């Protein structure tokens, strides 16, 4: 399957309809997660603008048997080959969430997005302790020089790349 995707990509004969059919066939054939990740990354790399649709098609190909591990694998593979991986996490995860509908796996996509974004090489928050609220302290930094973060991880009085310091550790 991976060889077929690569050959189609190189020849220019591969389109989104063909990608969906290949991904469906791969799942029916019972390919491993590693092979599925290869196929998704090749297709998302061949069609960077359509990476959300590739990820969505891959999730849909699992049908109701999709697991959180499958989704994490697909999102990671699609994001890893993008020119701007950090910026691509949100649209890819949004497409995957729509593809999952109201399933219980859809509720795990936000946490998957945070994990994948944290691992991207162009992550502007590299080294910042991941949390949704409270005091953000960089590794090796004293709590008094940290930044207060509102729910969602946005620092108060600063930006995600340059948080504003707070006057004391309690955030006052």
Number of C-alpha atoms within 10 A of each C-alpha: 16 18 11 12 21 17 13 17 18 11 8 10 10 19 13 15 10 13 22 20 13 21 27 18 14 20 17 11 10 10 14 11 14 12 14 22 23 21 27 29 25 21 29 24 21 21 18 20 12 16 28 24 22 31 31 24 24 31 26 18 21 17 13 11 9 16 16 15 12 18 25 19 20 29 30 25 25 31 30 21 19 20 12 15 20 20 15 22 24 17 14 23 26 17 18 25 21 11 20 21 11 10 12 11 17 19 14 15 20 14 11 20 19 13 14 22 23 18 14 19 12 14 16 14 14 15 12 14 13 15 15 14 14 17 24 25 22 17 10 7 10 10 18 15 18 22 26 27 22 15 11 9 17 19 24 17 13 14 10 14 13 12 19 17 21 18 13 13 18 11 16 7
